[in-house]
Amino acid sequence: MWATEHPLGPALQRAIAAATAALAILAPQAGLAQATRAAPVITDADMAKAAKSQPVITDKDIEQAAKNHRMPSEAELARVPIQGTPRIDALPQPAVRRPIDLGAIAKGYETMSQPGAAGALASGPALLVFVSFAMPEPTLARLVDQAARSGATLVLRGFVANSFQQTVQRTQQLIGQRQVAFQIDPQAFDRFSVTATPTFVLVRAGAVPEPCAAGTCFPSSGYASAVGDVSVDYALEYIGRGAPSFKQAADSFLVKLKGGRR
């Protein structure tokens, strides 16, 4: 408590307060002076140098740009075709899978199982391709395509997993959108002595079936066959060379297979 009662106490306090105020005033001025000294000085020479570095666009440049990017004339615009209203009916339509007629297949199987039904083949030459779903997929796909073009009939021995529905589904997957005739006829394998697939059987026009253990059979003179993993056209050419009496019938299917070209 002695400081407030000392004769010099108030004077000393006033001196300290004055010094503090002076320092508060001088500090910003000192910082301003320092900032002023740090600022760069831009001269007229600097400004002239900066102006020279800027690109100069002349009237010639503007004229050249106008030529390179000119507006089309009225004559040019008149030649541009006017887009009409889009035709919705002209757009590609999605492919519609044609369902297999289960009733027709069942009826065909029943008909082919009856004695004398094979006589329908005697009305004209017939090409039968005996196949099995155990064959490689590429081979089946090739034979389906060639049967569709040549008019041959695919013949299966029986059902997939003893299921008629599974057989139809598997056949639909194999045939797709192509128009291919096929039969499920186990007796046909016995009728034409087919023991392996694929087997190609060409039945001549006018061949007459005869009664046999398989119901009806064709005599050996009524048909010719080829066995092996070959194409339809190769089998037909092979039959035509090996059995000249069947060459005309073989050629008729070859013409259809090749689109009318010999």
C-alpha positions in Angstrom: 0.0 0.0 0.0 3.0 2.2 0.2 3.0 3.1 -3.6 -0.3 5.1 -3.4 0.9 7.0 -0.3 4.4 7.8 -1.7 4.8 11.4 -2.8 6.0 10.3 -6.3 3.3 7.7 -6.9 0.8 9.7 -8.9 3.5 11.4 -11.0 5.0 8.1 -11.9 1.7 6.7 -13.0 1.0 9.7 -15.2 4.4 9.3 -16.9 3.8 5.6 -17.6 0.3 6.3 -19.1 1.7 9.0 -21.4 4.4 6.7 -22.6 1.9 3.9 -23.3 -0.3 6.2 -25.4 2.7 7.4 -27.4 3.7 3.8 -28.2 0.1 3.0 -29.3 0.1 6.0 -31.7 3.6 5.3 -33.2 3.1 1.5 -33.7 0.5 1.8 -36.6 2.5 4.6 -38.2 5.6 2.4 -38.2 3.8 -0.5 -39.8 2.4 1.8 -42.5 5.8 3.1 -43.3 7.1 -0.4 -43.5 4.3 -1.5 -45.8 4.9 1.6 -48.0 8.5 0.7 -48.4 7.7 -2.9 -49.4 5.2 -2.0 -52.2 6.8 -2.2 -55.7 7.1 0.9 -57.9 5.4 0.5 -61.4 7.1 2.8 -63.9 6.0 3.9 -67.4 8.6 1.6 -68.9 7.0 -1.3 -67.1 3.6 -0.4 -68.5 4.9 0.0 -72.0 6.6 -3.4 -71.8 3.3 -5.0 -70.7 1.4 -3.3 -73.5 3.8 -4.7 -76.1 3.4 -8.3 -74.8 -0.4 -8.2 -75.5 -1.6 -9.5 -78.9 -2.8 -6.9 -81.4 -5.9 -7.8 -83.4 -6.0 -5.9 -86.6 -8.8 -5.3 -89.1 -7.2 -7.9 -91.4 -7.4 -10.5 -88.6 -11.1 -9.8 -88.2 -11.7 -10.0 -91.9 -10.0 -13.3 -92.2 -11.9 -14.8 -89.2 -15.2 -13.6 -90.9 -14.2 -15.5 -94.1 -13.3 -18.7 -92.2 -16.6 -18.7 -90.2 -19.0 -17.0 -92.5 -22.8 -17.4 -92.2 -24.4 -19.6 -94.8 -26.2 -17.9 -97.7 -29.9 -18.1 -98.4 -29.2 -20.4 -101.4 -27.2 -22.7 -99.2 -29.9 -22.8 -96.5 -32.5 -23.6 -99.2 -30.6 -26.7 -100.2 -30.6 -28.2 -96.7 -33.4 -30.8 -96.5 -36.1 -30.1 -94.0 -36.5 -32.9 -91.5 -40.0 -34.3 -91.6 -42.0 -35.7 -88.7 -40.5 -39.0 -87.5 -42.3 -42.1 -88.6 -42.9 -44.3 -85.7 -44.2 -47.1 -87.9 -40.9 -47.2 -89.8 -38.9 -48.0 -86.6 -37.5 -51.5 -86.3 -40.0 -53.8 -84.5 -38.8 -56.3 -81.9 -38.7 -59.8 -83.1 -41.6 -61.9 -81.9 -40.7 -65.5 -81.2 -43.2 -67.8 -82.9 -44.4 -70.4 -80.4 -44.3 -74.0 -81.4 -47.7 -75.6 -81.9 -47.7 -78.4 -79.3 -50.9 -79.8 -80.7 -49.4 -80.1 -84.2 -46.3 -81.9 -82.9 -48.3 -84.3 -80.9 -50.6 -85.0 -83.9 -47.7 -85.4 -86.2 -46.1 -87.9 -83.8 -49.3 -89.9 -83.6 -49.8 -89.9 -87.4 -46.2 -91.0 -88.1 -46.7 -93.9 -85.6 -49.6 -95.3 -87.5 -49.1 -98.0 -90.2 -49.1 -96.6 -93.7 -48.5 -93.1 -92.6 -45.1 -93.0 -94.2 -46.8 -93.2 -97.6 -47.0 -89.4 -97.5 -43.3 -89.4 -98.3 -44.0 -91.2 -101.6 -45.7 -88.1 -103.1 -42.3 -86.5 -103.8 -38.6 -86.6 -102.9 -38.1 -86.1 -99.2 -34.9 -85.3 -97.3 -34.8 -86.4 -93.7 -32.0 -85.4 -91.3 -31.9 -87.6 -88.2 -30.4 -85.7 -85.3 -30.1 -86.0 -81.5 -29.8 -83.4 -78.8 -26.7 -85.3 -77.7 -24.9 -83.9 -80.8 -22.6 -80.9 -80.4 -24.4 -77.6 -80.4 -22.5 -76.1 -83.4 -23.4 -79.2 -85.5 -27.1 -78.9 -84.5 -27.2 -75.2 -85.3 -25.6 -75.7 -88.7 -28.1 -78.5 -89.6 -31.1 -76.5 -88.5 -30.0 -73.6 -90.7 -29.4 -75.8 -93.7 -32.7 -77.7 -93.1 -34.6 -74.4 -93.1 -33.0 -73.4 -96.5 -33.3 -76.8 -98.2 -36.7 -77.9 -97.0 -35.4 -80.9 -95.1 -37.1 -82.4 -92.1 -35.3 -82.9 -88.8 -36.2 -86.2 -87.1 -35.7 -86.9 -83.4 -35.8 -90.3 -81.8 -37.6 -89.3 -78.6 -38.1 -86.8 -75.8 -35.6 -84.9 -73.7 -35.6 -86.5 -70.2 -38.8 -88.3 -71.3 -40.6 -84.9 -71.2 -42.6 -83.7 -74.1 -42.6 -80.1 -72.7 -38.8 -80.0 -72.3 -38.3 -81.4 -75.8 -40.5 -78.7 -77.3 -38.7 -76.0 -75.3 -35.3 -77.3 -76.4 -36.4 -77.5 -80.0 -37.7 -73.9 -79.8 -34.3 -72.7 -78.5 -32.6 -74.5 -81.3 -34.9 -73.4 -84.2 -35.6 -69.8 -83.1 -37.3 -67.8 -85.8 -36.5 -70.2 -88.7 -39.1 -72.2 -90.5 -38.0 -75.8 -90.0 -40.0 -79.0 -90.1 -39.2 -81.6 -87.5 -40.7 -84.8 -86.3 -40.4 -86.9 -83.1 -40.5 -90.4 -84.6 -38.6 -93.3 -83.0 -39.9 -95.8 -85.5 -38.4 -93.8 -88.4 -35.0 -94.7 -87.0 -35.9 -98.4 -87.5 -37.7 -97.7 -90.7 -34.5 -96.4 -92.4 -32.0 -98.4 -90.3 -30.5 -95.3 -88.6 -28.0 -96.2 -86.0 -26.0 -93.0 -85.6 -26.6 -89.3 -85.9 -26.5 -87.3 -88.0 -27.8 -89.5 -90.8 -29.1 -88.0 -94.0 -31.9 -90.0 -95.8 -33.0 -89.0 -99.3 -36.3 -90.7 -100.3 -37.0 -90.8 -104.0 -40.3 -89.6 -105.5 -42.8 -92.5 -106.0 -41.2 -94.8 -103.5 -43.9 -97.1 -102.1 -43.7 -98.2 -98.4 -44.1 -101.8 -97.4 -45.3 -103.3 -94.1 -42.5 -104.2 -91.7 -41.8 -104.5 -88.0 -41.6 -100.7 -87.7 -45.1 -100.3 -89.2 -44.1 -99.3 -92.8 -40.7 -99.3 -94.4 -39.2 -98.3 -97.7 -37.3 -100.8 -99.7 -33.6 -100.2 -100.1 -34.2 -99.1 -103.7 -36.5 -96.3 -102.4 -34.0 -94.3 -100.5 -30.3 -93.5 -100.1 -28.5 -92.4 -97.0 -25.2 -90.9 -95.8 -23.9 -90.9 -92.2 -21.4 -88.6 -90.6 -20.8 -85.2 -89.1 -21.0 -83.4 -92.4 -23.1 -80.6 -93.9 -26.4 -81.1 -95.7 -24.9 -80.1 -99.1 -21.9 -82.4 -98.6 -24.3 -85.3 -97.8 -26.4 -84.6 -100.9 -23.4 -84.4 -103.2 -22.1 -87.7 -101.7 -25.5 -89.4 -102.3 -25.6 -88.0 -105.9 -22.1 -89.4 -106.6 -22.7 -92.8 -104.9 -26.2 -93.4 -106.2 -26.6 -91.8 -109.6 -30.3 -92.6 -109.7 -30.8 -90.2 -106.8 -28.8 -87.4 -108.3 -31.8 -85.5 -109.7 -33.5 -85.6 -106.3 -30.3 -84.5 -104.5 -29.8 -81.7 -107.0 -33.3 -80.4 -106.4 -32.5 -79.9 -102.7 -29.1 -78.5 -103.4 -30.6 -75.8 -105.6 -32.9 -74.7 -102.7 -30.1 -74.9 -100.2 -28.0 -72.6 -102.4 -30.8 -70.1 -103.0 -31.6 -71.2 -106.6 -27.9 -71.3 -107.7 -26.4 -74.5 -109.1 
